[in-house]
Amino acid sequence: MKSTMIIVSHVVNDAIIHGFVPVAKAMGLHVVLITDHKLSHLKLASEDNQFNPDTVLECDVFNPLELIEIITENGLKPDAIFSNSDYLQTSTAICGQFFDVPAKDWTVTLKAKNKHLTRQVLSEKSLPNTQSALLHRDTVLELELTFPVVAKPKEGVASIDVQRCNNKAELDNYCDAFWQKHSTTPILIEEFLQGPLITVETLGDGEQLIALGGFDVELSAPPYFIETAASWNGPNSIQYRDECVNQLQTFGVGFGICHSEFIITELGPVLVEINYRSIGDGREFLLDNLSSGNWFSTILNLHLGNKIDRAFHINGSAHIHYVVAEQDGIIEGTSTSFTHQEGDIVTQQQVLKQAGDTFRQSFSNKDYLARISIVSPSEQSLEFTRQQAISSFNLTSVSEVTA
């Protein structure tokens, strides 16, 4: 009899569609997808033969009580309950605890997702931190912070609505614009951390936590924080990895996959945020390539109760470049998606916007026109291939002409 893997998801996303679901099926699991967007997932399943869950169920996936109820009502006896969504880690963890399957600590997932709680935990545990304050609409608060500051939603993702403000006037303008769109959402204000950004990718089985590696990340110019490129196991991520992992362990990170970001300040690494799920924006597929197709299965096996395979390593060199649209307009150009291999260097270009589309800037990763990833399992230099791929790309956003 097949083991039952329940995957909890929100909107349609590439990691679930072309990663976790098909891999779970290839592992011989009975895969049940639970989502609050059932119709869009069913439509995709009818169009994409890679996406083939056995069952798609619908409920309010943000509510763990509804998750428990729909699993029970359908007579399911899960062997694993998994989600790769930032927003759904806590409800999934509570649900996993109820059904007594391997699960993350829901109190840690909550503290990781809520950036205000994250800063409080860092202070309570005497970990490196930055000064912060929480702002609510219509609440007058005199900030005792030094400018510049970074303003962000309390529970945001992917640099959406994240902005550097150099003075109070810029902060006031940010708050006014943000609350016009999200009137009840609190804003977290943090003192700006100066230094390069790195990521740390960790894997835990409940007993041991290991660092798989990390990315040295390049960012767009202020005031926004769009990731424009990343290199696997760059010098900063190698130098500061152990110190970052120690901070994560003290915070409470343990079971499952976790993607965390740190700024390397003059005094050392300071946590920016914990995303208690797999890395995204195409880098999960880059790491799957470098790990000989074992990224998704390794993560799912933890939720099935298996221990970390000590032989699992991610070796080689890898780089990803994001082509960012620089203005509103119509997408023009002829670049298309492709995969090309020369020797052991594999270049994959994934076009995310189509010629003819109308584009509106969000100053986040939603502005990506394409991502270009290059990997070499034997750690060959990627610079020539990277430059060649970037110079050949010709998709862009062109300003609309109005009469």
C-alpha positions as CSV (number, residue, x, y, z in Angstrom):
1,M,0.0,0.0,0.0
2,K,1.3,3.4,-1.0
3,S,2.3,5.9,1.7
4,T,0.2,9.1,1.6
5,M,1.9,12.4,1.2
6,I,-0.3,15.5,1.7
7,I,1.1,18.7,0.1
8,V,-0.4,22.0,1.3
9,S,-0.2,24.8,-1.2
10,H,-1.7,28.3,-1.8
11,V,-1.4,29.8,-5.3
12,V,0.1,27.9,-8.3
13,N,3.9,27.9,-8.1
14,D,6.7,26.3,-9.9
15,A,8.4,24.5,-7.0
16,I,5.2,22.5,-6.3
17,I,4.1,22.0,-9.9
18,H,7.4,20.9,-11.4
19,G,9.3,20.0,-8.2
20,F,7.6,18.5,-5.2
21,V,4.5,16.9,-6.7
22,P,6.1,15.1,-9.6
23,V,9.0,14.0,-7.4
24,A,6.6,12.7,-4.7
25,K,4.8,10.7,-7.4
26,A,8.1,9.3,-8.7
27,M,8.8,8.2,-5.2
28,G,5.7,6.0,-5.4
29,L,3.7,8.1,-3.0
30,H,-0.1,8.7,-3.0
31,V,-0.1,12.5,-3.4
32,V,-3.0,14.6,-2.1
33,L,-2.8,18.3,-2.8
34,I,-4.8,20.6,-0.5
35,T,-5.2,24.2,-1.7
36,D,-7.5,27.2,-1.5
37,H,-7.1,27.5,-5.3
38,K,-8.5,24.2,-6.5
39,L,-9.8,25.2,-9.9
40,S,-6.5,26.7,-11.0
41,H,-4.6,23.6,-9.9
42,L,-7.1,21.3,-11.7
43,K,-6.8,23.4,-14.8
44,L,-3.0,23.1,-14.8
45,A,-3.2,19.3,-14.1
46,S,-5.2,19.0,-17.3
47,E,-2.7,20.9,-19.3
48,D,0.7,19.9,-17.8
49,N,1.5,16.2,-17.6
50,Q,4.3,16.8,-15.1
51,F,1.8,18.0,-12.5
52,N,-0.1,14.8,-11.6
53,P,-1.4,14.7,-8.0
54,D,-3.8,11.8,-7.2
55,T,-6.3,14.1,-5.6
56,V,-6.9,17.8,-5.2
57,L,-8.9,19.0,-2.3
58,E,-9.9,22.6,-1.3
59,C,-10.2,24.4,2.0
60,D,-8.9,27.5,3.8
61,V,-5.3,26.3,4.0
62,F,-4.4,29.1,6.4
63,N,-6.6,27.6,9.0
64,P,-5.1,24.4,10.6
65,L,-8.5,23.4,12.0
66,E,-9.9,23.3,8.4
67,L,-6.9,21.3,7.2
68,I,-7.4,18.8,10.0
69,E,-11.1,18.6,9.2
70,I,-10.8,18.0,5.5
71,I,-8.1,15.4,6.0
72,T,-10.4,13.6,8.5
73,E,-13.5,13.9,6.4
74,N,-11.8,12.3,3.4
75,G,-10.7,9.4,5.5
76,L,-7.0,10.1,4.8
77,K,-4.3,8.7,7.0
78,P,-1.3,10.8,6.1
79,D,2.3,9.5,6.4
80,A,3.6,13.0,5.8
81,I,2.2,16.6,5.6
82,F,4.3,19.1,3.8
83,S,4.2,22.7,2.5
84,N,6.7,24.9,0.7
85,S,4.8,28.1,1.3
86,D,6.1,30.9,3.6
87,Y,2.6,31.6,4.7
88,L,1.5,28.0,5.4
89,Q,4.3,26.7,7.5
90,T,2.5,27.2,10.8
91,S,-0.8,25.8,9.8
92,T,0.9,22.8,8.2
93,A,3.1,22.2,11.3
94,I,0.1,22.3,13.6
95,C,-1.7,19.9,11.3
96,G,1.3,17.6,11.2
97,Q,1.5,17.6,15.0
98,F,-2.2,16.6,15.2
99,F,-1.7,13.6,12.9
100,D,1.6,12.7,14.7
101,V,3.8,12.8,11.6
102,P,7.2,14.5,11.4
103,A,6.7,18.3,11.6
104,K,8.4,21.6,12.3
105,D,7.9,23.3,15.6
106,W,4.9,25.6,14.9
107,T,6.1,28.1,17.5
108,V,9.3,28.5,15.6
109,T,7.6,28.7,12.2
110,L,5.4,31.5,13.6
111,K,8.4,33.4,15.0
112,A,10.2,33.1,11.7
113,K,7.3,34.3,9.6
114,N,6.4,37.2,11.8
115,K,9.4,39.5,11.4
116,H,8.5,41.5,14.5
117,L,8.5,38.3,16.5
118,T,11.8,37.4,14.8
119,R,13.5,40.6,16.1
120,Q,12.1,39.9,19.6
121,V,13.5,36.4,19.7
122,L,16.9,37.6,18.6
123,S,16.9,40.1,21.4
124,E,15.7,37.6,24.0
125,K,18.4,35.1,23.0
126,S,21.1,37.8,22.8
127,L,21.7,37.1,19.1
128,P,23.1,39.8,16.7
129,N,20.2,42.1,15.8
130,T,19.2,45.5,14.6
131,Q,16.9,48.1,16.2
132,S,13.3,47.9,15.1
133,A,9.8,49.2,15.7
134,L,6.3,48.2,14.7
135,L,4.0,50.8,13.2
136,H,0.2,50.5,13.0
137,R,-2.0,52.8,10.9
138,D,-3.4,55.9,12.8
139,T,-0.9,55.3,15.7
140,V,1.5,58.1,16.4
141,L,4.9,56.7,17.3
142,E,8.0,58.6,17.8
143,L,10.8,56.5,16.3
144,E,14.0,56.2,18.3
145,L,15.8,54.8,15.3
146,T,18.7,56.2,13.3
147,F,18.1,56.8,9.6
148,P,18.4,55.2,7.1
149,V,15.8,52.6,7.9
150,V,14.2,49.7,6.0
151,A,10.4,49.6,6.0
152,K,8.6,46.3,5.2
153,P,5.3,44.5,5.9
154,K,5.4,42.5,9.2
155,E,4.9,39.2,7.3
156,G,5.9,40.1,3.8
157,V,7.9,37.9,1.3
158,A,10.2,38.3,-1.7
159,S,11.1,42.0,-1.1
160,I,7.6,43.0,-2.0
161,D,6.9,46.5,-0.5
162,V,10.4,46.6,1.1
163,Q,12.1,50.0,0.8
164,R,14.9,51.9,2.3
165,C,14.0,55.3,3.7
166,N,16.7,57.8,4.3
167,N,14.7,60.3,6.3
168,K,11.3,60.8,8.0
169,A,9.7,62.3,5.0
170,E,10.5,59.3,2.9
171,L,9.2,57.0,5.6
172,D,6.0,59.0,5.9
173,N,5.5,58.7,2.1
174,Y,6.1,55.0,2.2
175,C,3.6,54.5,5.0
176,D,0.9,56.5,3.3
177,A,1.3,54.6,0.0
178,F,1.5,51.2,1.8
179,W,-1.6,51.8,3.9
180,Q,-3.6,52.9,0.9
181,K,-3.1,49.3,-0.4
182,H,-3.0,47.4,2.9
183,S,-4.9,49.4,5.5
184,T,-4.7,47.0,8.4
185,T,-1.2,45.6,7.9
186,P,1.4,46.7,10.4
187,I,4.8,47.9,9.1
188,L,8.1,46.9,10.6
189,I,10.8,49.5,10.6
190,E,14.4,48.3,11.0
191,E,17.6,50.2,11.2
192,F,19.5,49.7,7.9
193,L,22.2,47.0,7.9
194,Q,25.2,47.9,5.8
195,G,27.0,45.0,4.1
196,P,26.6,42.2,1.5
197,L,23.8,39.7,1.6
198,I,24.2,35.9,1.8
199,T,21.8,33.0,2.2
200,V,22.2,29.8,4.2
201,E,20.4,26.6,3.2
202,T,20.0,24.2,6.1
203,L,18.5,20.7,6.4
204,G,17.4,19.1,9.7
205,D,15.9,15.7,10.6
206,G,15.0,16.5,14.2
207,E,18.4,15.3,15.6
208,Q,21.0,17.1,13.4
209,L,21.1,20.3,11.5
210,I,23.5,20.6,8.6
211,A,24.4,23.5,6.2
212,L,24.1,22.5,2.6
213,G,25.7,25.7,1.5
214,G,24.6,29.2,0.6
215,F,24.5,32.0,-2.0
216,D,26.4,35.3,-2.2
217,V,23.6,37.6,-3.4
218,E,23.7,40.8,-5.5
219,L,21.0,43.4,-5.0
220,S,19.5,46.3,-7.0
221,A,20.4,49.9,-6.2
222,P,18.5,51.5,-3.3
223,P,15.9,52.2,-2.3
224,Y,14.6,48.7,-3.3
225,F,16.0,45.2,-2.5
226,I,15.5,43.2,-5.7
227,E,17.9,40.2,-5.9
228,T,19.6,40.5,-9.3
229,A,22.1,37.6,-9.1
230,A,23.4,34.9,-6.8
231,S,26.5,32.6,-6.8
232,W,26.5,29.3,-5.0
233,N,29.1,29.0,-2.2
234,G,30.7,32.4,-2.8
235,P,33.4,33.6,-0.4
236,N,31.1,35.3,2.1
237,S,28.7,32.4,2.4
238,I,31.6,30.0,3.0
239,Q,33.4,32.2,5.5
240,Y,30.3,33.0,7.7
241,R,28.3,29.8,7.2
242,D,29.1,28.1,10.6
243,E,28.4,31.3,12.5
244,C,25.0,31.7,10.8
245,V,24.0,28.1,11.5
246,N,24.8,28.6,15.1
247,Q,22.5,31.6,15.2
248,L,19.8,29.6,13.5
249,Q,20.1,26.7,15.9
250,T,19.9,29.1,18.9
251,F,16.8,30.7,17.3
252,G,15.1,27.2,17.1
253,V,15.5,26.2,13.5
254,G,15.8,22.4,13.3
255,F,13.5,20.1,11.3
256,G,13.1,20.2,7.6
257,I,14.5,22.6,4.9
258,C,15.1,26.2,5.7
259,H,16.3,29.2,3.6
260,S,17.7,32.1,5.7
261,E,19.2,35.5,4.8
262,F,22.0,37.4,6.6
263,I,23.7,40.7,6.1
264,I,27.5,40.6,6.7
265,T,28.1,43.7,8.8
266,E,31.5,45.0,10.1
267,L,30.7,43.0,13.3
268,G,29.7,39.8,11.6
269,P,26.5,38.3,10.2
270,V,23.1,39.6,11.3
271,L,19.9,37.8,10.4
272,V,17.6,39.5,7.9
273,E,14.9,36.8,7.8
274,I,14.1,33.1,8.1
275,N,12.1,31.5,5.3
276,Y,11.3,28.1,6.8
277,R,11.0,26.4,3.4
278,S,13.1,25.6,0.3
279,I,14.8,28.5,-1.5
280,G,12.8,29.7,-4.5
281,D,13.1,32.0,-7.6
282,G,14.5,29.1,-9.6
283,R,17.4,28.4,-7.3
284,E,15.6,25.2,-6.0
285,F,15.9,23.8,-9.5
286,L,19.5,24.9,-9.8
287,L,20.3,23.0,-6.6
288,D,18.4,20.0,-7.8
289,N,20.6,20.0,-10.9
290,L,23.8,20.2,-8.7
291,S,22.6,17.4,-6.4
292,S,22.0,15.0,-9.3
293,G,18.2,15.4,-9.0
294,N,18.0,14.8,-5.3
295,W,16.9,18.2,-3.9
296,F,13.2,17.7,-3.7
297,S,13.3,14.0,-2.8
298,T,15.7,14.6,0.1
299,I,13.4,17.3,1.6
300,L,10.3,15.1,1.2
301,N,12.1,12.1,2.8
302,L,12.6,14.0,6.0
303,H,8.8,14.5,6.3
304,L,8.4,10.7,5.8
305,G,10.6,10.2,8.9
306,N,13.9,9.4,7.3
307,K,17.2,10.7,8.7
308,I,19.6,12.9,6.7
309,D,21.6,10.9,4.2
310,R,25.2,11.9,5.2
311,A,26.2,11.2,1.6
312,F,24.0,14.0,0.3
313,H,26.1,17.0,-0.8
314,I,25.8,19.8,-3.2
315,N,29.1,20.2,-5.1
316,G,30.0,22.3,-8.0
317,S,29.7,25.9,-9.1
318,A,26.5,27.7,-9.9
319,H,25.3,31.1,-10.8
320,I,21.9,32.6,-11.4
321,H,21.2,35.9,-13.1
322,Y,17.8,37.7,-13.0
323,V,16.9,40.0,-15.8
324,V,14.9,42.8,-14.2
325,A,12.5,45.1,-16.1
326,E,13.4,48.7,-15.5
327,Q,10.2,50.4,-16.4
328,D,6.5,50.0,-17.0
329,G,5.5,49.2,-20.6
330,I,5.1,46.6,-23.2
331,I,7.4,43.6,-23.3
332,E,9.3,43.4,-26.5
333,G,12.0,41.0,-27.9
334,T,12.5,37.5,-29.1
335,S,14.3,35.6,-26.3
336,T,12.8,32.3,-25.4
337,S,13.3,29.6,-22.8
338,F,16.0,27.0,-23.4
339,T,18.5,24.5,-21.9
340,H,21.9,24.2,-23.4
341,Q,24.8,22.0,-22.4
342,E,28.5,22.4,-23.3
343,G,30.8,19.9,-21.6
344,D,29.5,19.7,-18.1
345,I,28.3,23.4,-18.0
346,V,24.5,23.6,-18.3
347,T,22.8,26.9,-19.1
348,Q,19.1,27.2,-18.5
349,Q,17.1,30.3,-19.5
350,Q,13.6,30.6,-18.3
351,V,11.6,33.4,-19.7
352,L,9.0,34.6,-17.3
353,K,7.3,37.4,-19.3
354,Q,6.1,37.1,-22.9
355,A,6.5,39.5,-25.8
356,G,3.3,41.6,-26.0
357,D,2.5,41.5,-22.3
358,T,1.8,44.7,-20.5
359,F,4.1,45.1,-17.5
360,R,3.8,47.2,-14.3
361,Q,6.7,47.5,-11.9
362,S,6.4,46.2,-8.4
363,F,10.0,46.7,-7.4
364,S,10.2,43.0,-6.3
365,N,11.0,39.7,-7.8
366,K,7.7,40.0,-9.7
367,D,9.7,42.3,-12.0
368,Y,11.8,39.5,-13.4
369,L,11.7,39.1,-17.2
370,A,13.8,35.9,-17.0
371,R,16.2,33.9,-15.0
372,I,19.4,32.5,-16.4
373,S,21.1,29.7,-14.4
374,I,24.4,28.2,-15.1
375,V,25.8,25.1,-13.3
376,S,28.9,23.0,-13.4
377,P,29.2,19.9,-11.2
378,S,33.0,19.9,-11.6
379,E,33.3,23.5,-10.4
380,Q,34.4,25.0,-13.8
381,S,34.5,28.7,-14.1
382,L,31.2,30.1,-15.3
383,E,32.1,33.7,-16.0
384,F,32.5,33.4,-19.8
385,T,29.2,31.4,-20.2
386,R,27.4,33.9,-17.9
387,Q,28.5,37.0,-19.9
388,Q,27.6,35.2,-23.1
389,A,24.1,34.4,-21.9
390,I,23.4,37.8,-20.5
391,S,24.7,39.6,-23.7
392,S,22.5,37.4,-25.9
393,F,19.3,38.2,-24.0
394,N,17.1,40.8,-25.7
395,L,13.7,40.9,-23.9
396,T,12.9,44.3,-22.4
397,S,10.0,46.5,-21.3
398,V,9.4,49.5,-23.6
399,S,7.5,52.6,-22.5
400,E,4.0,52.8,-23.9
401,V,3.4,55.8,-26.1
402,T,0.3,57.8,-25.3
403,A,-1.4,60.3,-27.5
